[in-house]
Amino acid sequence: MHVRPRLLIAPVVLAALSAVLTACTGHPDAPAAPTRSSDASPSGSASPTATVSASPAVSAQAATPASAPTSPEAPAKTPTAASAPAPATRLSLTAAAPGGGLSLVRGGPAQEFTVTVRNGNAQAYRHLLIAFQMEPLTGEPGDLPGPASPYVLERCDPATGAWRGVELRMATDAKPAHLFEGGSPLARDAVRTERYRLRATATGPSGSSPLMVYALDTDAAEGAPLDAGRPGYSSLPHTTRRIL
C-alpha cells in the first residue's frame, strides 16, 4: 500500500514537464536542436570561403618579388660602329690652277697654281718632298733654241712671302724616291697647301706636256715598292706657245 502512491505521482510529474516544454517552444513536433544546427551551418561555410580567397592574393604577392630581379635584364650590348677602329686612309695629292691648267707664253708672266697634300691616318712622314717633272717639248718650226731648262718654277715661302726657286726635272724617265733629298715633316691627318708659279723663258720649244707633281718619301729604302716611295701623284695640263 505504501508503494503505489509513488508510482502514480511519477506519471503526473512527467506529464507536467512535457506540457511546460511544449508551451515554451510553441512547436510540439519540431525539436529545438536542429534549429540551432541550421544557424551554425552558414557561419561554418563562410570560414572556408574566406580562407580560399585569401590564398591566391598571398601567392600573387609572393610571386611578384620573385620575377622582379629578372625583368630589368637587358640583352648584352654589341659594339657599335663608333667604337670600331677607323679605317686606314692614305695620303692624297691634288694640283689646281685657274682655268684647270697652265697656259704659258714664251717670255710672258708666270702663272700660279697650288698643290695640296692631305695625309691619311696610316703613316706620318719625316721628310716628304714635293717634286716636279715635265717631259721635254718637241718644239715647233720657228722656235728659237732655249736654255737647258726653258722654265722657271718657284715656290712661295709661307713664312716670308718670298718666291724661291724649285727644281723642275725635264726627263722622260722616273727617278726613284730614295735618290731625292730633303722634304719636311707631315703628321697623320695633316693638310698642307703650297703656292707655286711657273714661267716660260723667252726662248725655247713650244708645245704641250703635262706638269707632273709627286709627293716623295725621301726616307724610303732603295727597292721599296713604288707606292711607298711615291705616296702621292697629280698633274696639270700645260701648254706653252710663242708670241710670234
Helices and strands as residue ranges (DSSP letters): H 4-25, H 32-67, G 81-83, E 92-96, G 98-100, E 102-105, E 111-118, E 125-134, E 151-156, E 163-165, E 168-170, G 177-179, E 184-186, E 191-200, E 207-208, E 211-217, H 226-229, E 232-236, E 238-241
